[in-house]
Amino acid sequence: MKDVNFAKMDARRLGRRRTLYFTSIFALTSVATWFMVDLLWRSGPVGFVEVLLALVFAVLFAQIATGFCTAMVGLYVVNRGGDTCRISQTISDDEAAPLAATAVIMPVYNEEVGRVFEGLRAIYRSVQATNRGEHFDFFILSDSTDPNQWIEEEVAWTELCREVGGFGRIFYRKRRVAINKKAGNVADFLRRWGRRYQYMIVLDADSVMTGDAIVRLTAMMQRNPRVGIIQTAPRLVAGETLYARMQSFANRVYSPLFLAGLNYWQQHEANYWGHNAIIRVQPFIEHCALPDLPGTEPFGGRILSHDFVEAALMRKAGWAVWLAHDLDGSFEEGPPTLIDSAKRDRRWCQGNLQHTWLLTARGFLPANRFHLLMGVLAYVSSPLWLLFLGLSTLRVLRPGNSAMLPLHGVPASLPLFIFTMVLLFLPKIAATITTMSDTALANAFGGRGRLLASALLETVTSVFLAPINMMFHTKFVLFTIFGQGVSWAKQRRRSESGGVDWREAIVTHGGQTLFGVVWGGSMLVLAPDVFVWLSPVIAGLVLSVPITLVLGSVNRGQQAARQGLFDTPEETQPPPVLVELQSGLARRAGRLAPLEPVRQDYGLMRAVLDPYVNAMHVSLLRPRRTVEESREWFAQLRQRLLVDGPARLSAREKMALLMDAESMVWLHAELWRRPGHSVAEWWRLGMRQHNVLVPELS
């Protein structure tokens, strides 16, 4: 095949694309801002409030215009059959070129063990089915801090390797100290094993990729020696709640236009999203070490959102970064509920706001500065919207204003309102029509009728979700500004107990509901016509609790599935890798679970009691030097564990014992040597349960 190096694409051609794109954004923003300034000028005296309103409006509308232009450029590209300049065009479907050694790594942190290893099983078998598996090694990189979780991971790794013949191909590593979160986890892997591999494919704990996608990504790297990162566009799958199903549907229908539009102007200066991507190891090691930011958290210290920065550092060093937006076979799972999505956004918000330090970093290219800026605005825009609405409301109530526009005075403000609504909703309409025009694709969504109904429901729901997310993000931005950092917490990736707990919904949304009631009630009394314009915003806030409960319900999600609403091709025509994942999870769900009080420390019990698990765990521990004072402390801990049971030990003490090979060997031998009456009742109960629950490794 013709050797194409897109990293050296004609600069004039790329310049024309970017000129068209950014000029369109500027033109749309200028027109809308001119309308707004004219309305403010005609509606009353112009002062500081009016100037601030105009400035805030210009920033917010520029963000709307950016999304609109991205989608419209994408529509143009899709309708002409795709961009001729995309990274996937550098390889052919039947290409069988030799591949380089590639590590597939999955960093995990207190994740659901069954989901992690069933996902890895499906990926591994899919890669083996391509007959190119000899080029790939797989790594589970654990930073889990829960003792029970740690042992579960080791046992699951052993089971997986035994079942698929993965010893020597699938590896497990538990870090002693989880420094610098995920970025530190990956950096530790690269220091220890990185030089053995030319590429690494980074996955999240909920990622799934087909073997064909992994092989094609590696072939793209082989074909383009100046490319440093290729990012795929993961599709959301496995949604159980109504919220998750709607997010999967929206991602599947709307994202193709936006992704094609991004690739049109980004080309070799795309972004990295932290997972489902392939990275050239050597330049990543040499150029992508993350600097510490000035000051302390939350704005300073270690960089929380590392991916954008790593992409910028890779480009700074002269390596291309591409978005393989049309590569099939890349999947991930989204948050099951609105509350879980907000918890994830809390971390992302702090990480993105840290990027304000880097907007003027020396050596960063303009495209990367734009990526960083848009990441900051993704969260800062929420308090700006709230500020805009608040100032507009106050201006309406100020004496001497004949009208506050665009909230009041329908005839004058209607053109600006329609213009804004077109830019907001036309991309969704265009994406839906484009999907419906392809009969086979529309059928994969359940047919044109169900596709249209799902798109309408999703659009209406998004209107009510917008003010809720606005309040969440405003709160997160303010917390970050006032110095409240975020802890590294376990993510809930699947719904538990059938949906959202109503108490959690009330606690989470209580302030939003009260704010909406007070704001809406005030407007209804003082300015009823303004209340009409604000009603969608107020309704979203007032109804935030029931909205979260309904959208977070698994039963509602199942009802929608039975009616064919929010179906996606990955659900109606699932690829084999997703079928295998679901069948594996179903098998695990049928296993007997340990009973209380053993359940909480079941992993620790197995590591001490089961000879196979004990030997496997000790063999995975790295030797370390221990001073005499520590030996006495370990001896006391061991005695307490056997005599008093694990409930009397802290999580830190349990982790210390699990990390000490001498203690684990001693505990196993001593437990089986001692008479039953000399150990805690917990151990005697554990022995009885263990003989029933774990025949597979005994």
N, C-alpha and C positions, 0 to 999 in steps of 0.2 A: 504493500500500500504506500502511497505517496507520503513521504515524511513531512509532517506539518508541525511547525513549532509556533503555537499560538502566543507564546510568551513574547514573540517579536512581531506581533501583528502590526500592520501598517499604522503608524501613529496618526496620520492625517485622517484615515477612515474612522478610527476610534474617536478622534477629536470631533469629527462631524456628528457622530452619534451622541456624544456627551453634550455638545453644544445644543443639539435639538432637544435633548432630554431636559437639561437644566434651564434652557431658555423658556421652554414650555411651562416649567414650574414657576419661573419668575413672572412670566406673562399672566398666568392665571392668578397668582397671588397679588400682583399689582392691580389687576382689574377689580378683584374682590375688595382689596384694601381701599381703592379709590371710591367704590360704592359705599363702604363703611364710613370713611371720612366725610363723604358728602352727606350721608344721613345724620351723622353726629353734628355736623355744621348746621344743618337745617332744623335740628330738633331742639336746639337750645344753646345757651352760652357755652363756649369752648374754654376749658380750663385744664388743670392737671389731670383730672379724672378722664376727660375725653382723650387727651394725648396718650395716657396709659392704656386706655381701652383700644385705641387704634394700634398701638405697638403690640399689645398682647394678641389682638385679632390677627395681625400680619404673621406673627410667629405660628399661631395655631393653624391658620389657613395654608401656610407654606407646607405644613406637615400633611394636611389633607391633599393638597395639590401634588405632593410627592407620591403619595399612594395612588392617586388617580393616574398620573402620568406613567407610573410604573406598569399599572394594569393595562393602560391603553397601548403602550408600546408592546407589551406582551401579547395583547390581542392581535396587533398587526403581525407580529412574528409568528404566532400560532396559525393564523389564517393563511399565511403564505407558505406553510409547510415546515416551519422551524427555522431557526437561525443557522446559516451556513457556517458560522464561527462559534462552535461549541466544542468542548473538550471531548465529548463522546464521539465526534466525527473523526477523531484521529485513529480509531481502531475499527476493524470490521467485525461483523458478527461471527465469522468463522476463523478469526485469527487465533493461531495456536503458538504464538511466539513463546520462548522460554520465559519463565517468571523468576523474579529474585526472591530471596528469603524474606518472608513477611510475618510479623507478629500481629496477632489479633488480640488486643488487650481489652479487658473489661474491669475497670476500677469499681469496687463496691464498698458501701458503707452501711452496715446494719440493714441490708436489703432482705426481702423475702427470699429465703434460700431456694425454695422450690422453683420460683419464677426465674431466678438467675441461672440455675443449672439446667432447667428444661429449655430455656432459651439458648444456652450455649450448646446443648445437645442437638437442637434443631439446626443451628448454624453449622456445627461441625459435620453433621451427616450431609447437609446440603453441599458443603464444600467438597466432601469426599465423593459425592455423586458426580462432580465435574471431572473426576480423574486428574485433578491438579492439586490434590491435598498435600502432596509431599513438600510443597513450597510454603506451607502455613503452619505455624505453631500458635497455640492458644494459651492465654494467661488470665487467670482470675487474680486480681490484685486487691487484696482485702485490707481495708482500714477499719474493720468492724471493731467496736469497743465493747460489745456484749459478749461475755464468756460463752453463753449458750450458743449464740450465733456463730462464734468462731468454730466450735466443734461441729456444729451442723454443716458449716461450709466444708470442713475437711472431710467429713463422712460423705457428703454429697459429691465432692470431687472424686473420692475413691470409687464410689458407686459408678459415676459417669465413666471414668477411665476403664473400669472393668467391663462395663456393658458395651462400649464402643471401641475397645482396644486403643484407648487414647494415651496410655502411659508412654512418655517420651514425646508426645505431641500436645497434651493438655497439661498445664502446670498451674500450681496454686502457690501463692506467696502471701503470708500475713506479715504486715509491717509491725514492728515493735512500737514505734512512736509515729502517730499520724500527723506529721508536720505539713503545714500548708495545704491541707485538704486534698482535693483531686489533683491539682497541679503538682503538688509535692509527691503524690502517689505515682504519677506518670514519670516525674523526674527521677524518682528512686529506681523505677524499672529501667529507665534509659541508662543510668549510671552503672547498673549491675549487668544488664543484658543487651543494651541497645546496640552495641557495636557488632553483635552477631547478625543483625537484620538490616536490610536496606530500607524497608518500609515498615510502618506500623499502622494498623487500622484500629481506631479508637471507638469503642462502643460504650454506651451507658448500660446500667443494669437492666433497663427495660427495652434495650435495642434488639432488633432481629434483622438479619440481612441474609439474602439468598446466597448460595455458593456462586451462582452466576454473577451477581452484583459484585461480590468480593473479587472474583477472578478478573472481571472487566475493569474494576478500579485499579487493580495491580497492573493490568496490561496498559492502561492509560498512563500510569506513572512510567512504565518501561518505555513507552512510545515518546514521552515528552520529558527529556532529561533535565530541563530547566524548571519543571513544575515542582513546587515544594509541598502544596496541600491541594487535595481535591475533596471538596465537601459535597456530600449527597443531600438530597431533599427528602428526609424521612416522612413517611405517611403515617398518620395516627391510626392505630388499630386497637382491637380488643376492648372497646368501650362497653361497659356494662350499664352504667347509669345513663339517664337521659342527657345529662350535661356532657358526658364523655362521647356519647353517640353524636350529639350535635356538633361538637368540636371536630370529630373525625370527618363528618360530612362536609363541614365548611372547609376544612383543610384539603379535602380531596377535590372539591368542586372549584374553589376559588384560587387555590395556590398556583395551578399551572400558569395562569396569566401573569401573576406577580413574579413568579420565578423566571419565566421567559423574559419579562421586562427587566429584571435585575441583571440577567446574563447579557442582555443587549448592551447595557452601558458599562457594566463592570468588566466583562471579559476576564482578563488574567489578573484583575485586582479585586477578586471577590473576597468574601469573609469566611471565617471559620466559626462553626457553632458548637464546637467542643465534643462532638460525638458523631458516629456514622460517617466518618471521614478517614481518608488515607493520608499519611504524612511521610515525607522523605526524612529518614531518621537523622542522617549526618548534619544537614543544615539546621534541622530543628535543635539538635544538641548544641551546635556552635552558635546559633544566633537568637534562640527563643527563650533563653533564661529570663525569668521575670524579675524586674527590679522591684525593690521596696519603695513605696510611695512616701513622700515626706509626711511627718506627723504620725499619729496613731489612728486606729480604727475609730469610727467607721470610714472616714475619708482617706486615711493614710494607712501605712503598714502594708501587709501582704495584699496583693491584688486578688480580689475574690472572683471576678469574671475574667478569667484568663484568656479565653478563646479569641476575642476580638484583638487583644493585645498581641497574642502570638502570631495572628495573621499579619498584623501591622509590622511586627519585627521580621517576619519572613519576607515580606515585600521590601522592607528597608534594605535587606541584604541582597536584593535582586532576584529572588525566587518568585515564580508565579503562583498565584492562588486562584483556583477555579471552582465554579459551582457546577457540578454535574446534575443539572436540574431535571434532565430527561432520563436519568438512569432508574430503571425499575428495580424493585427488590430491596428497598431500604425502608425499614419500619421502626416505629417506637410507640410507646403508650403514653397517653396524656393523663393529667390529673383527673381523678374520678369525680370531683365535686368542685364547686366554685370556691369553697373555703380552702381546699387543697391547692387550687390554682393560685389563690392569694398568698398562701404560705410560700409557695415557690417564687412568686413575684417579689416577696419581701427580700429574699436573698438576691435575686437578680437586680432589684432596685439599688441596693447598696453597691453591688458590683459595678453596675452601669454608672452610678453617680461618681464612683472613684475615677472613672475615665475622664472626668473634667480636668484632672491633672495632666492628662496625656494629649489633650486637643492641640497643644502647641509644642509637643515633644519634638526635639530636634531629629530630623531625618525621616519622619513619617511622611508618606505620600498623601496627596490631597484626597484620594479615594478612601484611604483608611481613616483620615480625619473625619470624613463625611460619615463613615460607618460608626465611628465613636460618637459623633454628634447626634446621629439619629437614635443611637442606643440611649443616650442621656435624655433626649426629648421624649422617648417612649414613656418615660415616667414623669419628667418635669411638666409635660403637657397637661397632666391631670390637675395639679394645683393651679396651673395657668387657666384651664377651663373654669375651675371653681372661682378663681379670682375674676375672670371675665363675667361670669354669671352673677357673682355677688356685686360687682361694681355696676353692672347693668341694672340690677334690681334696685340698688340704692339711688341710681340716677333717675329712675322712673319716679321714685317717691320724693325726689328733691323738688321743692317749689320752683316754678319758673320754666320747667321743661314741658313743652307741649307734647312731646312724644319721646319715648326711649326706643330706639331702633337697634336691632331688628326685633326686639321683643314686643313692640307696641307700634301701632300705626301700620296696619296691614298693607294698604295700597302702596306706600312708599317703600317698604322693606321687602315686599313680596319678590321682586326680581333677585335680590341678594339671597333670600331664603331658598328660592328654587335653584339658583346657581349652586349653592352649597349642597343641597340635597342631591343634585345631579352628580356632583363630584364624589359624594359619599356612597351612593347606591348604584350608579351606573356600572362600576366594575363588577359588582355582584350580578347584576342583570346580564351583562355581557358574558360573564363566565357561565352562568346558567344556560343561556341560549346556545353558547358554543358547545357545551356538553350535550344539550338536547339535540343538536344538529347531527351528532354522531349516533346513529341508531344502536349500534352494538354497545357503545359506551353508556348510552342512556338506559338500555336494558339492564346493564350491570348495576345501575343505581335503582333498579326496581321498576323501570319504565318511566316514560316522560311525565305521566300524571303524578306519580309518587315523587319523582325528582322535583317537579315544580312545587308541589305541596310542601315538601321538606325545605326547599329554599325559602319559601314564603314564611314558614314557621321559624326558621332559623333567623331570618332577617328581623322579624317582629321581636323575637326574644333578645336579639343583640341590642335592640333599642333600649330595652329595660335593663340589660346588663351593663350598658355603657356608664350610667351614673353610679352604679354600685362599684364598678372598677375604678371610676374616677375618685371616689371617696377612699377606697383602699389605697390607691397609689399616692394620693395626697397625704394620707397618714404615714405611709412608708417614707416618702420624701422628707416630711417634717421630722420623723424619728431620726432619720439619718443626719439631717442638718443639725439637730440638737444633740448628736453624739451617742445615740442608742444603736449599738451594733447588733448584728444578728449572729446567732449561734449556728453551728453546723449540726443540723437535725436530720433525722431519718425522714425520707420522703414516703408518703403513702401513695402507692401507684395503683392500687385496686381498692374498690369499695369494700368495706367491712360491715357486717350486720345489716345489709340490705339498703344502706343509705346514710344520710346525715342525721346525727342526733339533734333533736329539736332544741335541747339546752345549749349545745354548741352554736346552733344557728342564732338563737336569741342573744347569747353573749357576744357573738361576732358582729351581728348586724343591729344590735340594740341602739347604738349611737347613731347609725345611719337612719334608722327608722324615726327616731326622735327628731333628728335634724330635718328630715323630710316633712314630718308633721308640722313642726314649727314654721318652717319656710313656706310650705304650701298653705297653711292656715293664714299666715300673715298676708300672703299675696291674695288669697281669696277674699279677705276682708278689705285690704287697702287698695288693691288693683286687680279686680277680677279679670280684666282683659289680658293682663300680663300672666295671670295664673294659667290661662288657656295655653299660652305659648310654652310655659314651663311645665305643663302637666306631664309630658313623657319623662322628664327628669325627676320630678317629684314622685310620680307613680313608681318608678324604679326603686327609689329610696324607701318609700313607705311600704312597699311590698317585698322588700329585700329578704325578709325571713321566709315567707311562703315560696318565693321564687327559688331560694336555695334549697328548701326542703323538696320541692317538686323536681327540680333539675337533678338533685343528688340522689334520687330514688332509683334503685335497681329495678323495682317493679314497674315504674313508669318507663324505664328504658326497655324492658322486656315487652311491654305493651306496644311501644312504638315499633319494635322489631317485628312483632306479629302483624302489625298493620303495614309493614314495608316502608316505614318512615325512617329517614336518615340512614338508609342502606348505602353501603359503598361497595365497589368492586371487590375489595379485599374481604368483604363479608359474604357477598353472594357468590363470588368465584375465588375463594381463598387459594393462594399458592401453597404448594406442599409444605413449605417451611412453617407456615402459620398453622396448617392442619396438624403437623407433628407437634408443635408447641402446645396446642390446645389438648391433644390427646395425652401428652405427657403430664400436663397439669391435672387432667381428669384422673389419671392413674394415681397421682400423688394424693389427690383429695380423698381417695378411697382407703388410704392407709389409716390404721388405728393411731390415735393421738394419745400421748401419755396423760395420765390423770393427775389432779392435784393430790398432794403438794409437790410431786416430783417434777411437774411440767416446767416450772420456772427455771430449774437448774438441771434439766434433763441432759443437756450437752456435757456439762461438767461431770455428771454421774457416769455417762458412757465413757468419757475419757479416763476416768479412774477405774471403773468396774470392768469394762469390756476389754479383754486382752488384745483383740485385733485393733480396736480404736486407740487404745493406749499406745501400742507399738507404732501405729501409723502416726499418731500425734507427736510422739517423742522423736521419730525419725525426721519430721519436718521442722523441728526446732533447731535454730542455729546455736552453736555453743557460745557461752559467754563466761567471762571471768566474774567470780563472786568473792567478795571479801568475807572474812570470818564472822563479822558482825551480822552480815546478811544471812549466813548459814544458820545462825541461832534464831533469827527472825523467821526464816522459812520453816525451821523445825517446830516452832510454836504454832505457826499457821497450819501445818499439816496435822498436828494433834487436835487443834480446835476443829478442823474440818471433819475429822473422823468421829470425834466424840460429841460435838455439838451440832453437826450438820452444816450445810452451806448457808442457811438463813442467818447465822451469826457472823458471817463474813461479808465485808463490803465487796462491791463489784471490782474495785481496784485490787483487793487482796486475792480474789478469785483469779483475776487476770495474771497477777504475779505468779501464783502457783502454776497456772497453765503454761506460763512462759519458761518455767524452770524445769529442765529435763530431769534432774536428780529428784526433785520433789514428786514428779509424776510417776517415775519408776517406783519410788518408795511407797507412795500412796496405793498403787495397784497391788503391790506385793503385800503390804500390811493389811489392806482391807480383806483380802482373801485368807490371810493367815490368822487374823483375830477371830475369837468366838463372837457370835452374833450379839450377845448381851453387852459387849464392850464397845459397840459402835452405836451411833445415833439411830433412833427408830426410822429416820428418813432413809438411811442406807438399806435397812432391812426391807422397807417398802419398795425402794428402788430396785433391789435385786429381784423381787417378785414381778414387778412390771417389766423389767428389762428382758427377762426370759420369754415374755409373751410378745413384746413389741419389736424386738430387733433380732429376728432369726437370720436376716440376710447377710450380716457381717460376722456373726458369732461362729 
